[in-house]
Amino acid sequence: MYEILWKLNVMGVIPVVSIPSPEDAPRLGEALLEGGLPCAEITFRTSAAAEAIRNLVQAYPEMLVGAGTVLSIGQAETAVDAGAKFIVSPGFDQKIVTWCIEKGVAVTPGIATPTEINMALEHNLKVLKFFPAEAFGGVKTLKAISAPFREVKFIPAGGINQENLADYLRLPTVIACGGSWLVKRRLIEEGKFKEITNLTIAASEIVKEVRSGWEN
């Protein structure tokens, strides 16, 4: 579990994908790899999610593929069976969290309040999704609610884009950001995979710039 979270930390950005057709998964994987980001969170916002995960894992086994918008144990089971290595839920669902822990699957449930952080800590979870980030006050709110919880790290998602990515990554509590702007459904439907690659490269450069600043 911790190895997966470490890999997400290294990448700094997690492409969050709502994929319309599972047949597009290999081309998407190629675009992300060319952009230097071997990772994807395939959300269960479409019926293609499970098959897309399977297709992506089979085409590019070196990629770190997870499942997002997981709302039930059934979806978590389906995702893991398809090859997902981590589970992301929009809120804190104790049943999903318990199942993932019992199965040894990395899970980052969504939180937006200190109460939910406390709930996660009761399950010894110390990497959480802050969602929806911008709608709940963005960087300012994340700074405030994370202050009492020094051992907890966050993956903010929701409203993050190329313009505000660096602001989140500069927070010492943030290990990575979820990024749906990299892989907009329209780009996939229109076959604009080169644009996805270019957006991925730009995001990776922001990660490198911010983190090189930490070292100086």
C-alpha positions as CSV (number, residue, x, y, z in Angstrom):
1,M,0.0,0.0,0.0
2,Y,2.7,2.5,1.0
3,E,4.7,1.7,-2.1
4,I,1.8,2.8,-4.3
5,L,1.4,6.0,-2.3
6,W,5.1,6.7,-2.6
7,K,4.9,6.3,-6.4
8,L,2.0,8.8,-6.5
9,N,4.2,11.2,-4.5
10,V,7.0,10.9,-7.0
11,M,4.7,11.7,-9.9
12,G,3.1,14.7,-8.3
13,V,0.1,14.7,-10.6
14,I,-2.5,12.0,-11.1
15,P,-4.5,12.1,-14.4
16,V,-8.1,11.6,-13.5
17,V,-9.9,10.1,-16.4
18,S,-13.6,9.7,-17.3
19,I,-13.2,7.5,-20.3
20,P,-16.1,7.1,-22.8
21,S,-14.9,3.9,-24.5
22,P,-12.6,1.2,-23.2
23,E,-11.1,0.9,-26.7
24,D,-9.5,4.3,-26.1
25,A,-7.6,3.2,-23.0
26,P,-4.4,2.0,-24.8
27,R,-4.1,5.2,-26.8
28,L,-4.6,7.2,-23.6
29,G,-1.9,5.2,-21.9
30,E,0.5,5.9,-24.8
31,A,-0.2,9.6,-24.6
32,L,0.4,9.7,-20.9
33,L,3.6,7.7,-21.1
34,E,4.9,10.0,-23.9
35,G,4.2,12.9,-21.6
36,G,6.3,11.3,-18.8
37,L,3.4,10.4,-16.5
38,P,2.9,6.6,-16.2
39,C,-0.3,6.9,-14.1
40,A,-4.0,7.1,-14.5
41,E,-7.0,7.1,-12.2
42,I,-10.0,5.7,-14.2
43,T,-13.2,6.9,-12.6
44,F,-16.4,4.9,-12.4
45,R,-18.3,7.8,-13.8
46,T,-18.8,5.8,-17.0
47,S,-19.8,2.2,-17.6
48,A,-16.5,1.7,-19.5
49,A,-14.3,2.1,-16.4
50,A,-13.6,-1.5,-15.5
51,E,-12.9,-2.6,-19.0
52,A,-10.8,0.5,-19.6
53,I,-8.7,-0.4,-16.5
54,R,-8.2,-3.9,-17.8
55,N,-7.2,-2.7,-21.3
56,L,-4.8,-0.1,-19.9
57,V,-3.1,-2.6,-17.6
58,Q,-2.8,-5.2,-20.3
59,A,-1.4,-2.7,-22.8
60,Y,1.0,-1.0,-20.4
61,P,1.7,-3.1,-17.3
62,E,4.3,-0.6,-16.2
63,M,1.7,2.0,-15.6
64,L,0.2,2.7,-12.2
65,V,-3.5,2.4,-12.8
66,G,-6.2,3.1,-10.1
67,A,-9.9,3.5,-9.9
68,G,-11.7,6.7,-8.9
69,T,-15.3,7.7,-7.9
70,V,-15.6,4.3,-6.3
71,L,-18.9,4.3,-4.4
72,S,-19.4,0.7,-3.2
73,I,-17.5,-2.4,-2.3
74,G,-18.8,-4.0,-5.5
75,Q,-17.1,-1.3,-7.6
76,A,-13.9,-1.7,-5.6
77,E,-13.9,-5.4,-6.2
78,T,-14.5,-5.0,-9.9
79,A,-11.8,-2.4,-10.2
80,V,-9.2,-4.6,-8.4
81,D,-10.2,-7.6,-10.4
82,A,-9.6,-5.5,-13.5
83,G,-6.1,-4.6,-12.3
84,A,-6.5,-1.4,-10.4
85,K,-3.7,-0.8,-7.8
86,F,-5.4,1.9,-5.8
87,I,-8.9,3.0,-4.9
88,V,-10.2,6.6,-4.6
89,S,-13.6,7.5,-3.3
90,P,-15.1,11.0,-3.3
91,G,-16.1,10.8,0.4
92,F,-15.3,8.7,3.4
93,D,-17.0,5.4,3.2
94,Q,-16.1,3.1,6.1
95,K,-17.2,0.0,4.3
96,I,-14.9,0.7,1.3
97,V,-12.1,1.7,3.5
98,T,-12.3,-1.5,5.6
99,W,-12.5,-3.7,2.5
100,C,-9.4,-2.1,1.0
101,I,-7.4,-2.4,4.2
102,E,-8.4,-6.0,4.6
103,K,-7.4,-6.7,1.0
104,G,-4.2,-4.7,1.2
105,V,-5.3,-2.3,-1.4
106,A,-4.2,1.3,-1.3
107,V,-7.1,3.6,-0.7
108,T,-7.5,7.4,-0.5
109,P,-11.0,8.4,0.6
110,G,-12.2,11.9,0.1
111,I,-12.4,14.3,3.0
112,A,-13.4,18.0,3.4
113,T,-13.5,18.5,7.2
114,P,-11.4,17.8,10.3
115,T,-14.0,15.3,11.5
116,E,-13.5,13.2,8.4
117,I,-9.8,13.4,8.9
118,N,-10.2,12.0,12.4
119,M,-12.4,9.2,10.9
120,A,-9.6,8.3,8.5
121,L,-7.0,8.4,11.3
122,E,-9.1,5.8,13.2
123,H,-8.3,3.5,10.3
124,N,-4.6,4.5,10.3
125,L,-5.0,6.2,6.9
126,K,-2.6,9.1,6.5
127,V,-2.9,10.0,2.8
128,L,-6.3,11.4,2.0
129,K,-8.1,13.1,-0.9
130,F,-9.2,16.7,-0.4
131,F,-12.3,17.0,-2.5
132,P,-13.7,19.1,-4.1
133,A,-10.7,21.2,-3.5
134,E,-11.5,24.5,-5.1
135,A,-15.2,24.5,-4.2
136,F,-14.3,24.0,-0.6
137,G,-11.9,27.0,-0.5
138,G,-8.8,25.7,-2.2
139,V,-5.3,26.2,-0.8
140,K,-6.5,28.4,2.0
141,T,-8.9,25.8,3.4
142,L,-6.5,23.0,3.0
143,K,-3.9,24.9,5.0
144,A,-6.4,25.5,7.7
145,I,-7.9,22.0,8.1
146,S,-4.5,20.2,7.8
147,A,-2.7,22.3,10.4
148,P,-3.7,20.2,13.4
149,F,-2.8,16.9,11.6
150,R,0.9,17.1,11.0
151,E,1.2,13.4,10.1
152,V,-1.5,13.5,7.4
153,K,-0.8,14.1,3.7
154,F,-3.3,15.1,1.0
155,I,-4.1,14.6,-2.7
156,P,-6.3,17.6,-3.5
157,A,-8.6,17.2,-6.5
158,G,-11.5,19.1,-8.0
159,G,-11.0,22.4,-9.9
160,I,-7.2,22.0,-10.1
161,N,-5.6,23.1,-13.4
162,Q,-2.4,24.2,-14.9
163,E,-2.8,27.7,-13.4
164,N,-3.2,26.7,-9.8
165,L,-1.3,23.4,-9.7
166,A,1.9,24.9,-8.3
167,D,0.0,26.6,-5.5
168,Y,-1.2,23.2,-4.2
169,L,2.2,21.5,-4.8
170,R,4.0,24.1,-2.7
171,L,2.1,23.0,0.4
172,P,4.2,20.5,2.3
173,T,1.1,18.5,3.1
174,V,0.4,17.8,-0.5
175,I,2.0,14.7,-2.1
176,A,0.2,14.9,-5.5
177,C,-2.8,16.5,-7.2
178,G,-5.6,15.0,-9.1
179,G,-5.9,16.4,-12.6
180,S,-8.9,15.9,-14.8
181,W,-7.8,18.9,-17.0
182,L,-5.0,16.7,-18.5
183,V,-7.5,14.1,-19.9
184,K,-10.7,15.9,-20.6
185,R,-13.4,13.6,-22.0
186,R,-13.7,15.8,-25.1
187,L,-10.0,15.3,-25.9
188,I,-10.4,11.5,-25.7
189,E,-13.6,11.5,-27.8
190,E,-12.0,13.7,-30.5
191,G,-8.9,11.6,-30.5
192,K,-6.7,14.5,-29.5
193,F,-4.1,12.4,-27.7
194,K,-1.2,14.6,-28.8
195,E,-2.8,17.4,-26.8
196,I,-3.1,15.1,-23.8
197,T,0.6,14.4,-24.1
198,N,1.4,18.1,-24.3
199,L,-0.7,18.9,-21.3
200,T,1.0,16.1,-19.4
201,I,4.4,17.4,-20.2
202,A,3.4,20.9,-19.0
203,A,2.1,19.5,-15.7
204,S,5.2,17.4,-15.2
205,E,7.4,20.5,-15.7
206,I,5.4,22.4,-13.0
207,V,6.0,19.5,-10.6
208,K,9.7,19.5,-11.4
209,E,9.9,23.3,-11.0
210,V,8.2,23.3,-7.6
211,R,10.1,20.5,-6.2
212,S,13.5,21.7,-7.4
213,G,12.7,24.9,-5.5
214,W,12.4,22.7,-2.3
215,E,15.9,21.5,-2.8
216,N,17.4,25.0,-3.2
